Amino acid sequence: MDLLQAPLAEVVATAAAIRDEAHGRRVTWSPKFFIPLTHLCRDKCGYCTFAQPPARVVAPYLSPDDVLAIARAGADAGCHEALFTLGERPELRYPAAAEWLAAAGYESTVDYLAAMCRLVLDETGLLPHANAGALSEDELARLRPVAPSQGMMLESLDPDLECHRGSPDKTPARRLATLEAAGRIAIPFTTGILVGIGESRASRLDALRAIAESHRRHGHVQEVIVQNFLPKPGTAMHLSPRCPDDDYLWTIAAARALLPPDIHLQAPPNLSDDFGRLLDAGIDDWGGVSPVTPDHVNPERPWPAVDRLRAVTEARGFALAPRLTIYPTFATSASRWLDPGLRFAVLDRCDAEGLAREPGDAWYSGADVEPPALVPGAALTSRAGRSGGPVTVAAESTPGIAAILSRYS
């Protein structure tokens, strides 16, 4: 199929069929929260409200106490993912950032990020996801022992976009080099494209093909985000038109058609008024949804409540399931994809499929807690079964199940 010429309905139908074949009728989401480690950034993207100058922030970086306070609130709310968001290399642009890092004993922003990921991991058991932008292989390797997954939006491979003027970290070569480096050292990686910032449909396909080729070499791309541009007040692009809905749906469907089927496809629900339509275009993941923090990248767009997310998902015939920051296929292949020091932390939070445990589910084999009662009843009794071992049954269970259990007691 010629994606550039095919009608939208044909591309969407193809994408949905690929999704259903590869991932079934389950759609995942990550219970997460943001830790905005620093709002300072050396880049000057024309659509961004996250980056701020030193005069508009209380401090160049969040303190360790600030980081822990956010993390503990996330833990109390039942989250699993601590999403660290930050500007890229602000110490190279702002003396205030360089001075703060030096006074705190850190060589760079990445050095401080690694320390804060370790702090959250050790103090709360939550799983950090490091979203630090274009990094070198050495920097990615420094984060690998403290973050089960990492990410960087490729955004676009168009080198002439006006919105990236003055943004040295947004050059295609730097972004592609990071994507490749992550693959070489086996980091479960999140990437994606930004739609509607002045690029052509053909250039979007070029970016998606580059992601697909990198994944075929290394197998490391766990998810691709297709995000739509929305103009924001106070940015250079505040008068630019928003990404048209049909153009956005076409891009999501084209991504599903082009990418290897094992890559998960995500679109953020808070950036679309009718986000159920995104399921029609072939996505199988909603990304992170936070009960604790706003979307610091798009603060004007609140998250949908999880109950609404579930209702919209189920209305289109899908089941909603929570996941970790690392997807099941990576979590269940820990020896390849996880630093040895992270394997217990990940396995402690995932179920037998590699999905996230539901809140309150703390039991696993060998744990010092009572196992859950699988059969409802007012009381549990134990007696010897046919093999001589104990059998636990409910005194008041449903008749059919009680009859089956009685045969083995």
Buried (B, 14 or more C-beta within 10 A) or exposed (E): EEBEEBEEEEBBBBBBEBBBEBBEEBBBBBBBBBBBBBBBBBBBBBBBBBBBEBEEBEEBBBEBEBBBEBBBBBBEBBBBBBBBBBBBBBBEBBEBBBEBBEEBEBEBBBBBBBBBBBBBBEBBBBBBBBBBBBBEBEBBBBBBBBBBBBBBBBBBBBEEBEBBEEBBBBBBEBBBBBBBBBBEEBBBBBBBBBBBBBBEBEBBBBBBEBBBBBBEEBBBBBBBBBBBBBBBEEBBBEEBEEBEEEBBBBBBBBBBBBBBEEBBBBBBBBBBEEBBBBBBBBBBBBBBBBBBBBBBBBEEBEBBEBEEBBEBBEEEEBEBBBBBBBBBBBBBBBEEBBBEEBBEBBBEBBBEEBBBBEEEEEEBEEEEEEEEEEBEBEEEEEEEBEEEEEBBBBEEBEEEBBEEBEEEB
